[in-house]
Amino acid sequence: LKWQPGEAEMRTTLAGLLARRGDGAKAETHLREAVRLAPGLKAAQFNLGLVLAQQNRYAEAVGFAEAAVRLDGRDPAALD
């Protein structure tokens, strides 16, 4: 597949819908692709962290949550 403008955002939106339906595995797949396509997309990083946390994969989730905070321009250490 060739990358299309807006694909990362569409995948992030689709993942949110899948997660709400209880399909965390498919949501994770779409979010990982969104992060790969657009690593600067804060919503994809943050939502991937949420999906992983819902799967009790906390250690992995923290990295994505911290990435989202960094993209927001805030230092994760400031949240302590």
N, CA and C atoms as a LAMMPS dump frame, in Angstrom:
ITEM: TIMESTEP
0
ITEM: NUMBER OF ATOMS
240
ITEM: BOX BOUNDS ff ff ff
-5.0000000000000000e+02 5.0000000000000000e+02
-5.0000000000000000e+02 5.0000000000000000e+02
-5.0000000000000000e+02 5.0000000000000000e+02
ITEM: ATOMS id mol type element x y z
1 1 1 N 0.823 -1.194 0
2 1 2 C 0 0 0
3 1 3 C 0.862 1.249 0
4 2 1 N 0.466 2.202 -0.751
5 2 2 C 1.155 3.485 -0.766
6 2 3 C 0.537 4.387 0.298
7 3 1 N 1.381 5.112 1.024
8 3 2 C 0.911 6.008 2.078
9 3 3 C 0.06 7.104 1.475
10 4 1 N -1.045 7.383 2.134
11 4 2 C -1.952 8.438 1.709
12 4 3 C -2.008 9.519 2.782
13 5 1 N -2.078 10.788 2.412
14 5 2 C -2.22 11.847 3.418
15 5 3 C -3.454 11.592 4.282
16 6 1 N -3.28 11.746 5.554
17 6 2 C -4.387 11.549 6.477
18 6 3 C -4.601 10.118 6.925
19 7 1 N -3.825 9.184 6.391
20 7 2 C -4.03 7.778 6.752
21 7 3 C -3.797 7.531 8.241
22 8 1 N -2.786 8.152 8.814
23 8 2 C -2.507 7.952 10.234
24 8 3 C -3.672 8.452 11.09
25 9 1 N -4.236 9.582 10.724
26 9 2 C -5.369 10.123 11.465
27 9 3 C -6.597 9.216 11.335
28 10 1 N -6.823 8.686 10.119
29 10 2 C -7.961 7.787 9.912
30 10 3 C -7.79 6.505 10.717
31 11 1 N -6.571 5.97 10.74
32 11 2 C -6.313 4.764 11.515
33 11 3 C -6.517 5.022 13.01
34 12 1 N -6.129 6.197 13.467
35 12 2 C -6.304 6.544 14.876
36 12 3 C -7.79 6.608 15.223
37 13 1 N -8.578 7.202 14.367
38 13 2 C -10.026 7.28 14.586
39 13 3 C -10.65 5.892 14.568
40 14 1 N -10.291 5.085 13.579
41 14 2 C -10.809 3.714 13.482
42 14 3 C -10.433 2.921 14.728
43 15 1 N -9.214 3.072 15.192
44 15 2 C -8.762 2.357 16.384
45 15 3 C -9.592 2.73 17.6
46 16 1 N -9.946 4.006 17.71
47 16 2 C -10.795 4.433 18.821
48 16 3 C -12.141 3.733 18.797
49 17 1 N -12.718 3.608 17.615
50 17 2 C -14.002 2.922 17.478
51 17 3 C -13.871 1.445 17.82
52 18 1 N -12.798 0.82 17.352
53 18 2 C -12.562 -0.592 17.652
54 18 3 C -12.356 -0.817 19.145
55 19 1 N -11.613 0.066 19.773
56 19 2 C -11.361 -0.068 21.209
57 19 3 C -12.667 0.042 21.991
58 20 1 N -13.528 0.957 21.6
59 20 2 C -14.823 1.104 22.283
60 20 3 C -15.696 -0.125 22.117
61 21 1 N -15.507 -0.836 21.018
62 21 2 C -16.263 -2.071 20.781
63 21 3 C -15.626 -3.261 21.49
64 22 1 N -14.48 -3.036 22.127
65 22 2 C -13.812 -4.11 22.852
66 22 3 C -12.808 -4.895 22.04
67 23 1 N -12.434 -4.399 20.872
68 23 2 C -11.469 -5.103 20.029
69 23 3 C -10.102 -4.434 20.135
70 24 1 N -9.474 -4.624 21.287
71 24 2 C -8.183 -4.007 21.558
72 24 3 C -7.084 -4.46 20.626
73 25 1 N -7.128 -5.713 20.202
74 25 2 C -6.077 -6.238 19.328
75 25 3 C -6.072 -5.517 17.977
76 26 1 N -7.246 -5.351 17.386
77 26 2 C -7.326 -4.638 16.102
78 26 3 C -7.001 -3.16 16.29
79 27 1 N -7.458 -2.588 17.399
80 27 2 C -7.14 -1.187 17.684
81 27 3 C -5.636 -1.004 17.781
82 28 1 N -4.977 -1.914 18.479
83 28 2 C -3.519 -1.837 18.615
84 28 3 C -2.83 -1.888 17.255
85 29 1 N -3.283 -2.78 16.388
86 29 2 C -2.689 -2.903 15.052
87 29 3 C -2.78 -1.584 14.288
88 30 1 N -3.95 -0.976 14.305
89 30 2 C -4.131 0.288 13.573
90 30 3 C -3.325 1.42 14.213
91 31 1 N -3.258 1.441 15.529
92 31 2 C -2.493 2.5 16.198
93 31 3 C -0.999 2.347 15.961
94 32 1 N -0.506 1.125 15.976
95 32 2 C 0.925 0.923 15.691
96 32 3 C 1.269 1.402 14.277
97 33 1 N 0.381 1.15 13.342
98 33 2 C 0.614 1.618 11.969
99 33 3 C 0.531 3.137 11.915
100 34 1 N -0.404 3.724 12.632
101 34 2 C -0.516 5.185 12.672
102 34 3 C 0.756 5.8 13.242
103 35 1 N 1.29 5.208 14.301
104 35 2 C 2.538 5.708 14.905
105 35 3 C 3.691 5.558 13.927
106 36 1 N 3.708 4.451 13.189
107 36 2 C 4.77 4.242 12.199
108 36 3 C 4.687 5.299 11.094
109 37 1 N 3.471 5.57 10.625
110 37 2 C 3.289 6.538 9.542
111 37 3 C 3.535 7.977 9.99
112 38 1 N 3.114 8.285 11.217
113 38 2 C 3.206 9.666 11.704
114 38 3 C 3.615 9.653 13.179
115 39 1 N 4.906 9.448 13.46
116 39 2 C 5.353 9.36 14.85
117 39 3 C 5.082 10.632 15.65
118 40 1 N 4.823 11.732 14.987
119 40 2 C 4.532 12.979 15.677
120 40 3 C 3.057 13.192 15.969
121 41 1 N 2.232 12.199 15.673
122 41 2 C 0.796 12.313 15.912
123 41 3 C 0.503 11.946 17.369
124 42 1 N 0.293 12.968 18.171
125 42 2 C 0.12 12.793 19.613
126 42 3 C -1.032 11.846 19.938
127 43 1 N -2.155 11.981 19.256
128 43 2 C -3.332 11.152 19.553
129 43 3 C -3.031 9.671 19.35
130 44 1 N -2.275 9.327 18.318
131 44 2 C -1.94 7.924 18.069
132 44 3 C -1.053 7.379 19.189
133 45 1 N -0.053 8.153 19.59
134 45 2 C 0.841 7.723 20.675
135 45 3 C 0.039 7.525 21.963
136 46 1 N -0.771 8.513 22.316
137 46 2 C -1.535 8.464 23.56
138 46 3 C -2.537 7.308 23.551
139 47 1 N -3.281 7.167 22.449
140 47 2 C -4.286 6.106 22.368
141 47 3 C -3.662 4.722 22.366
142 48 1 N -2.501 4.579 21.767
143 48 2 C -1.811 3.291 21.823
144 48 3 C -1.439 2.97 23.264
145 49 1 N -0.989 3.967 23.998
146 49 2 C -0.712 3.761 25.417
147 49 3 C -1.95 3.311 26.17
148 50 1 N -3.091 3.917 25.884
149 50 2 C -4.343 3.525 26.544
150 50 3 C -4.739 2.089 26.207
151 51 1 N -4.656 1.737 24.941
152 51 2 C -5.031 0.379 24.516
153 51 3 C -4.123 -0.653 25.184
154 52 1 N -2.833 -0.358 25.244
155 52 2 C -1.904 -1.289 25.886
156 52 3 C -2.191 -1.398 27.385
157 53 1 N -2.516 -0.286 28.021
158 53 2 C -2.854 -0.314 29.451
159 53 3 C -4.111 -1.142 29.688
160 54 1 N -5.076 -1.058 28.784
161 54 2 C -6.299 -1.855 28.917
162 54 3 C -6.003 -3.351 28.804
163 55 1 N -4.877 -3.676 28.171
164 55 2 C -4.455 -5.073 28.034
165 55 3 C -3.474 -5.453 29.145
166 56 1 N -3.365 -4.597 30.165
167 56 2 C -2.456 -4.81 31.305
168 56 3 C -0.987 -4.884 30.884
169 57 1 N -0.642 -4.187 29.819
170 57 2 C 0.738 -4.127 29.33
171 57 3 C 1.296 -2.749 29.7
172 58 1 N 1.349 -2.52 31.014
173 58 2 C 1.647 -1.199 31.547
174 58 3 C 3.046 -0.698 31.199
175 59 1 N 4.038 -1.556 31.273
176 59 2 C 5.415 -1.114 30.999
177 59 3 C 5.527 -0.563 29.579
178 60 1 N 4.895 -1.231 28.646
179 60 2 C 4.915 -0.769 27.248
180 60 3 C 4.049 0.476 27.079
181 61 1 N 2.931 0.521 27.767
182 61 2 C 1.999 1.645 27.661
183 61 3 C 2.644 2.955 28.097
184 62 1 N 3.462 2.892 29.131
185 62 2 C 4.087 4.104 29.673
186 62 3 C 4.922 4.805 28.613
187 63 1 N 5.653 4.045 27.818
188 63 2 C 6.493 4.655 26.78
189 63 3 C 5.693 5.476 25.789
190 64 1 N 4.534 4.98 25.401
191 64 2 C 3.702 5.713 24.441
192 64 3 C 3.04 6.917 25.095
193 65 1 N 2.638 6.759 26.349
194 65 2 C 2.056 7.903 27.067
195 65 3 C 3.09 9.011 27.227
196 66 1 N 4.319 8.637 27.566
197 66 2 C 5.388 9.633 27.706
198 66 3 C 5.687 10.305 26.37
199 67 1 N 5.661 9.534 25.29
200 67 2 C 5.9 10.108 23.962
201 67 3 C 4.826 11.145 23.635
202 68 1 N 3.579 10.847 23.984
203 68 2 C 2.49 11.797 23.726
204 68 3 C 2.697 13.078 24.522
205 69 1 N 3.136 12.945 25.764
206 69 2 C 3.376 14.129 26.595
207 69 3 C 4.524 14.949 26.019
208 70 1 N 5.584 14.288 25.577
209 70 2 C 6.712 15.019 24.969
210 70 3 C 6.266 15.764 23.718
211 71 1 N 5.411 15.139 22.925
212 71 2 C 4.907 15.802 21.717
213 71 3 C 4.062 17.017 22.061
214 72 1 N 3.494 17.021 23.25
215 72 2 C 2.697 18.142 23.714
216 72 3 C 3.581 19.26 24.246
217 73 1 N 4.872 19.004 24.319
218 73 2 C 5.813 20.031 24.774
219 73 3 C 6.022 20.097 26.257
220 74 1 N 5.492 19.086 26.957
221 74 2 C 5.676 19.059 28.406
222 74 3 C 6.629 17.933 28.772
223 75 1 N 7.331 18.134 29.854
224 75 2 C 8.281 17.146 30.355
225 75 3 C 7.534 16.117 31.196
226 76 1 N 7.61 14.799 30.849
227 76 2 C 6.915 13.796 31.648
228 76 3 C 7.302 13.82 33.12
229 77 1 N 8.519 14.21 33.439
230 77 2 C 8.955 14.264 34.836
231 77 3 C 8.164 15.311 35.613
232 78 1 N 7.637 16.292 34.922
233 78 2 C 6.873 17.349 35.591
234 78 3 C 5.523 16.842 36.088
235 79 1 N 5.114 15.657 35.617
236 79 2 C 3.834 15.115 36.03
237 79 3 C 3.913 14.372 37.355
238 80 1 N 5.129 14.166 37.881
239 80 2 C 5.283 13.45 39.178
240 80 3 C 4.721 14.24 40.308
